Every structure is written in C-alpha cells, then in structure tokens.
Amino acid sequence: MYLVTYLHVALTTRLAELRRDGERGDSPVPTAVIIFGLVAAALAVTVLVKSRAENWMTAVPTAP
C-alpha cells in the first residue's frame, strides 16, 4: 500500500509541475523562417534603393 501511495503522490506532483510550466516557448524553426524572410525583404529593399539611386545619379546633368 505504501508503494501505491508513493507512486500516486509522485505522479500527482509531477503533473502539477508540468501544468505550472504553461509557456515553454516556440520552436526555433518558425523564428528562423521569420528572420530569413526579414533579411530577404531587407535585401530586396536595399537593391531597389541602390538601383534607383544609380539611375537618378546618371540622369543628373554634368557641367560643360
């Protein structure tokens, strides 16, 4: 009977501990995907701004 009581108390205590840790965080995969997407968007914006700036600079007339 002592063993059954011990196992019951141990199981109940462990389940209570697991319930207390409600927020364990997200896996690193979605975070990595989001970071990759942000980097890709930043690169696209940088390339767009660079090309527009170069086009604008070539359109500036030079002094004779």
C-alpha positions in Angstrom: 0.0 0.0 0.0 2.9 2.3 0.8 4.2 1.9 -2.8 0.9 2.8 -4.4 0.6 5.9 -2.2 4.1 6.9 -3.0 3.5 6.5 -6.8 0.3 8.4 -6.6 1.9 11.3 -4.8 4.9 11.3 -7.2 2.6 11.3 -10.2 0.4 14.0 -8.9 3.3 16.2 -8.0 4.9 15.7 -11.4 1.7 16.5 -13.2 1.3 19.7 -11.2 4.8 20.8 -12.1 4.1 20.2 -15.8 0.9 22.2 -15.6 2.8 25.1 -13.9 5.2 25.4 -16.9 2.5 26.5 -19.3 4.6 28.6 -21.6 7.6 26.7 -22.9 8.2 29.0 -25.9 8.2 28.3 -29.6 10.4 26.1 -31.6 13.4 27.7 -33.3 12.2 26.8 -36.8 9.4 29.5 -37.2 11.8 32.1 -35.7 14.4 31.2 -38.3 11.9 31.4 -41.1 10.7 34.8 -39.9 14.3 36.1 -39.7 15.1 34.7 -43.2 12.0 36.5 -44.6 13.0 39.8 -42.9 16.5 39.5 -44.3 15.2 38.7 -47.8 12.9 41.8 -47.6 15.7 44.0 -46.4 18.0 42.8 -49.3 15.2 43.5 -51.8 14.7 47.0 -50.5 18.4 47.7 -50.5 18.8 46.5 -54.1 15.8 48.6 -55.2 17.1 51.8 -53.4 20.5 51.2 -54.9 19.3 50.9 -58.5 17.0 53.9 -58.2 19.8 56.0 -56.7 22.2 54.9 -59.5 19.5 55.8 -62.2 19.0 59.2 -60.5 22.7 59.9 -60.4 23.2 59.0 -64.1 20.3 61.3 -65.0 21.9 64.4 -63.3 23.3 66.7 -65.9 27.0 67.5 -65.7 28.5 70.9 -66.1 30.1 71.7 -69.5 
